């Protein structure tokens, strides 16, 4: 049985969806479940929420196929579109909605002889400068896409913010203005009812960006895209393990690889069954906190592949088998992100399959 556990609170996921539904009733809701639902288990999360959201967002065709094979029938949007070596017939076979961001994709779609089969999202580059068409080419490329026999009309429009988590930035308003400018240049007969530019940061901080579809990513899992927590959403994941031994440790002794930490006093150390083999970062800074028996204690020494050492304190009564929480409701992952300098997005998605997912409630 796995000791390192990703505990997923299903009630909290449903609470978070209900919160966003009530707060933003005029927008349809895409649940983003890419990267194994941010470490929460893609297929199980999708099954849990399918009747409460309007569609799903994934990054890769392989993710979309896995959802279909698990029984998901809702619309699935490929947020990165399809790739040069993908089988384009999968779009038809699995009823997928690609985001179109490059000319070569339109060329590929033009080779499909079937009519009116694919719902597409046209991506305008409003300032992320990663995927999407620049404004000076976007209208002509949009019209080329509209001329593809296989594409259903109307066509949906999508973009992505680069700085939605920076509340003082002027970039987000500029991107919204460019998004709207592009839509006004198009033939209204071809523009879909679904327009989307807001992911979690935009949803929470930029209400003017909502348009008629919001993309709920990390906030679905109760994690803030900002430095501070969001009061009305509930953390979904608890990453935990347990103490496997407790040992006396003398002043002046080091612990772990490289002797990076030496105790300044006699103490008691605990060894926890968790390491970078489970996805916990190897290079975390000194004194990163964990929670044991309701109190915060620091990690000491280097994180190794399978074990982490914590300083329990000289008068510790902790014992082998006691639970160790690395993040969760009582120790938010946002706090770990701030301490380590590793974003909450990365902390959640880097967890490995050795840390087994368990669902509660």
ABEGO torsion letter per residue (X at the ends): XBABBBBBBAAAAAAAAAAAAAABAABBBBBBABGGGGGAGAAAAAAAAAAABABBBBABAAAAAAAAAAGBABBBBBAAEBBAABBAAAAAAAGBBBBBABAAAAAAAAABABBGABBBBBBBBAGAGABEBBAAAAAAAAAAAAABAABBOBBBBBBBBAAAABAABAAAAAAAAAAAAAAAABBAAABBABBBABBAAAAAABAAAAEABBBBBAAAAGBBABABBBAABBBABBBBBBBABBBBBBBGBBBEBGGABBBABBBBBBBBBBBAAAGBBAABBBGBBBBBGGBBBBBBEBBBAABBBBBAEAABABBBGBBBBABEAABBAAAAAAAAGBBAAAAAAABBAABBBBBBX
